[in-house]
């Protein structure tokens, strides 16, 4: 499969998101959901346009829709989105085209499904921190390829573009340049393992994860909290060893498929592991939510069993304490 059209669309989407940040966050200091709404719709439309043009038989699972765009977005903002998309594509586009792209592939099923998160890490995007533009390809419930733009990726000016297919993961500057294959790290020492977690408290149970790390022997491992699926990309590229996601103990909030599909593809292609908390593969066959998934353990592969043991020990403690 030729992922070049999807890579090009993710680059266009990253440019659009950067323009939104400059015009609506930095320049105009607008708050609320306005800038995110514009970026979400614009990025998804660009990616779906590429899928329609180059993979017309495939289906799409994505967060936004044409109906939402027309009903929930003010006319002024819709015009802004249309203009931004045209700017990214280098030609004039119409509102009708944008609506059709947003809905493309979502009304039918097919063996191959593109799973899109146009702006993953909303608060990071608004705060000019880390966010990701993520496109995963799922076949029979498993991610087999993916493209991810990480505009805030460290030590790469302008950010990084990752893509994964055929068992290999690649990285290049998002603005273009030399690509290189990346692999998960070979670190096995718990004390040297770099740990990633989400920034938002609503996304995970920090106390639970700290205890699980302690039980796994990683209590002293350095911890960094960042927004978005970039955490998966860092594991795939050997820039971290563990991303652990356990919900708050009383939470019944489901995990969204588009928050993890592209990242899981990168990690697998980079030689790492991304599983449920019991070690089974992450399940992307349930539609928009990962109905049977309790949490995520994402590692370089070499410390995976150790982390799973720590998580299971945590669950045993919690069960005994009930």
Secondary structure, DSSP 8 states (H G I E B T S, - for coil): ---HHHHHHHHHHHHHHHHHIIIIIISS---TTHHHHHHHHHHHHHHHHHHHHH-TT-EEEES--HHHHHHHS-HHHHHHHHHHHHHHHTS---HHHHHHHHHTTSSS--SEEEEEEEEE-HHHHHTTS--EEEEEEEETTEEEEEEEEETT-TTSTT-EEEEEETTEEEEEETT----EEE-------GGG--EEE-S-GGGS-HHHHHHHHHHTT-TTS-EEE--STHHHHHHHTTS-SEEEEE--TT-----BGGGTHHHHHHHHHTT-EEE-TTS-B----SSSB-TT--EEEEE-STTHHHHHHHHHHHHHHHHHT-
